[in-house]
Amino acid sequence: MFLSLTQTYLKEWKPALTAAVTKLLYGGKRLRIGSSFSADSVPRIIVDEHAELVIGNNVELRRNVEIRVHGRAKVIIGDNVRIDRGVRILAANNAVIEIGTGTRIGLYTVLNGGDSITIGKKVLVSGFVYLQTSMHGFAERGVSVQDQGYDHAPVELKEDVWLGTHVVIMPGCVLERGVVVGSNAVVTKSVSEYNVVAGIPAKSLKERV
């Protein structure tokens, strides 16, 4: 009986309670949370005065999720999205990070939004993936890389994209509908629809039938 009640608490009551605490702690005009929101632990959320975070309906956050929205950036998480434990979402400058309906984000993935990141509907992002929109400048000798600032370019994953584990998507890449990226690949250029790519740098292997 005790074990059954404990399992019910962990699966049903705790996420709902944590979600209520999250709304109480963070709710306001800069943060909107839809219905049926659940969270395994209270996420770390920072939203600057001129930034905005919108979380849709039926969104599920697992443990230790971090969402930071700085400057005049905006993060929009669509309906029926699940974000696994340890995921970090950072939006800065004027970037917009948008996660489409029904998308799944795997554990310890990082969305680094110095520029915009657009993720379409029903996208599968596996664990330990890095979506990178910013790169340090490094061309000038005699000046440390740390002091050369950043170059930015947006990233877009269109509907039904699947990224395997440990994939890196570099700035400026657009992955068209239905693209599949094999584990450990580094994508350095845009990929046409329904292509299966892998390797460093990623190259086309075949097309989905």
Secondary structure, DSSP 4 states (H G I P E B T S, - for coil): -HHHHHHHIIIIIHHHHHHHHHHHHH-BTTEEE-TT-EESS--EEEE-TT-EEEE-TT-EE-TT-EEEE-TT-EEEE-TT-EE-TT-EEEE-TT-EEEE-TT-EE-TT-EEEESS-EEE-TT-EE-TT-EEE-EEE---STTS-GGGS-EEE--EEE-TT-EE-TT-EE-TT-EE-TT-EE-TT-EE-S-B-TTEEEETTTTEEEEE--
